[in-house]
Amino acid sequence: MKRISLIITLVLFTIIGMAQDKGGKKLPNVTIKTITGESFNTADIDNDGNPIIVSFWALWCHPCIKELTTIADVYEDWQDETGVKLYAISIDDARSTAKVGPLVNGKGWEYEVLLDPNGDFKRALNVNMIPHTFVLDGDKNIVWQHTSFAPGAELDLIEILNKVKNGEELTDDH
Amino acid sequence: MKKHYIKLAALLIIFISLAQTVQSQSKYGQVSGSFQFDGQMYKPDSELGITDSMIDGKTARMNAFGNIIYTLGNFSAGVRYEAYLPPMAGFDSRLEGHGFANRWARYKTGIIDVTVGNFYEQFGTGMIFRAYEEWTLGYDNSVDGVRAIITPMKGMTIKGIWGTQRYFWDQYEKDDRGIIRGGDMDFFLNDLFGVMENSKTKITLGAGMISRYQADQDPIYKLPENVASWSTRMNLSHGGFFWLTEYAHKINDPNAINQFIYKEGQGLFSSVSYSQKGLGIAISGKWIDNMGFKSDRTVTGDALFINFLPPNTKTHSYSLSAMYPYATQPNGEAAIQGTLNYRVPKKSFLGGKYGMGIEVNFAHIRSIEKTAIDADTPIGESGTLGYESKFLSIGNEVYFQDLGFEIDKKINKHFKLIASADMITYNMSVIEGHSGEPNVDAFVWVTDLQYRFKRKHSIRWEMSQLLTKQDQGNWLATTLEYNFAPTWFFAIMDQYNYVNSDGVISFESEDGTLHEKTYKKLHYPTISAGYTKGTTRVLLSYGRQREGILCVGGVCRAVPSSNGFKITITSSF
């Protein structure tokens, strides 16, 4: 009985998820940290009306690092095409927050890197697993999100960014 | 019981329809949430020593949660439902049950931010206070109470908290655990002082205090009912240079972790890093003495922690490299760690066409020096001051060491390689509490090759080996994974514990007796598949899972060996 009701609950959850209007959702307003330890309000995530990628990652997450490395190879092209800016949100805790900056620079990433050491931003955005990537349109509405990374997923991402840049509707395929 | 569920379902339906109707108009707010279901079917496996009686009829086990957050302007509120019916193997059996583990409401403007109900929070690096959750470990020490965060001016943050911590499903009752309250201040000097506004040197200063009240009900000892712990910290950055340091102190707190000694505790964490494009160096040191701090002084294990003492080691993500993870010793440890990241430039001899990444990591952790308080009292004797220790003293016993190298290289358009090697020394008797066991010296290598043969199709082949003469001997592991981005993956994996040629592990203990243990050579095969669409992910796997220690962040959990079918469904909206 318990399990059945639980399954019902989960199905209901899925229904809300599916029926949810995809556009219009904004980033929650949470205070996190910059790489040098200053407070940063997530409402200040901004890109002058151009698309934004918000990607959650951690030092211990290989797929996350692969995703960010793959994008780093084409980031300049993407910026030229769409004006996109990528915010990489590290959820590493105090154990390794001090290693985030050296790794980012060591890899030569040109992203805006922020620290979410106690998972406040992660929870507010309902991120269960990483990598979890969000795309925001020029008005900072969350228009697309995806978890996990495999080589080739970046091709979908640039397609989405181009559509967002041109103000096209995202089809259900994405 | 049945009625309860019907009510719950009805409530949810009303809630959802309400949410749907108001969804389109943002002036009525927005609803978001997530859920996850982890289920496993267990079956007996004589080779792993799993019998029917161990499974005890509980062949199907599950952990699940659902979160809903409602936001309207400055106001937000949420609930979190959790169910462990019964909890999966390796999770604390006290989690069994279900219900709303969390409910909270929050009002946040630019100046004031107030939460009532359950909240998570961290002061500084967490050395005196950190409330957080980690689903994969079944860990949640959220505080139920009130939190206020005030930002009176740019660059200044003041926090105050008051409440009790979550203890599985036990509701707080008078005196059954401590009440915690505390405050924290953070000052970003560049915002506060005009002269520093344009300075390249950025300084943040902070200080926090947390105190636990717990009634003294001990028949023998007179225990402090209010235990205070405080810390001060500084972050300093200048260009690519960054220095972070925090000192913490705790007054005498006889508890189950320190065997009820009356000594005060202290700790220092300091980390310096420098980086520029293509190069990053980080060096950190940590010294801890008697800093175990819980909401209930009689509790041990992974529950009711008030503070967080992260292990100063690298978190490994390949399974054999992660076989021997370190866990912080709150009663005393001295640790140093250094990491170097270097990007070999493109078109150089080593770098080739695409460049190459190199990482070197070194961590070394030892005991601290403890001396007896007088000739008649053994070190650590309950009811006494325990021992004396000099600040930053270093002891003779090695707890852990890891020297590792990793390279990552794009070979051509199709191939990418990651290779790593680690030499690990693991003091099993201290870290796992199995006294008398010898230190484990292990060498682990990993190669991870990715072959992308079409735009969205790739194969990943991972091969690794662990060599050691102790514990369970040698291991060989391989994984073959096929990815069709961004939707599907299939993988087969095998970990083979081939021990050594004769399967016998022997060691001589200090008194000269020879210990011998024979291990079965065992394969741990698994097949798995996953499907991802948007934020929904379904993972299926079938096979054997080896006994091990799963660590996320600073906390570890022992995972027992098992055999069976596993499913995870996760989604967010």
Interface residues (C-beta under 8 A of the other chain):
Chain A: M1 K2 R3 S5 L6 I8 T9 L10 L12 F13 T14 I15 I16 G17 M18 A19 Q20 D21 G24 K25 K26 P28 N29 T31 I35 T36 G37 E38 S39 L59 W60 C61 H62 T69 D92 D93 A94 R95 S96 T97 A98 K99 G101 P102 L103 V104 N105 G106 K107 G108 P117 N118 G119 D120 R123 A124 L125 N126 V127 N128 M129 H132 W144 Q145 H146 T147 S148 F149 A150 P151 G152 A153 L155 D156 H174
Chain B: M1 K2 Y5 L8 A9 L12 I13 I16 A19 Q20 Q23 S24 S26 Q30 V31 S32 G33 S34 F35 Q36 F37 M62 A64 G66 N67 I68 I69 T71 S76 Y81 A83 L85 H98 K108 Y120 E121 Q122 T125 G126 M127 R130 Y132 E133 W135 I149 T157 D186 F188 K202 T204 N235 S237 G240 F242 L244 F269 S271 S273 Y274 S275 Q276 K277 G278 L279 G280 I281 A282 S284 F308 P310 P311 N312 K314 T315 H316 S317 T339 L340 N341 Y342 R343 G357 E359 D408 I418 D448 Q450 R452 K454 R455 K456 H457 S458 N483 F484 A485 P486 F489 G530 T532 G534 T535 T536 R537 G553 G554 I569 T570 S571 S572 F573
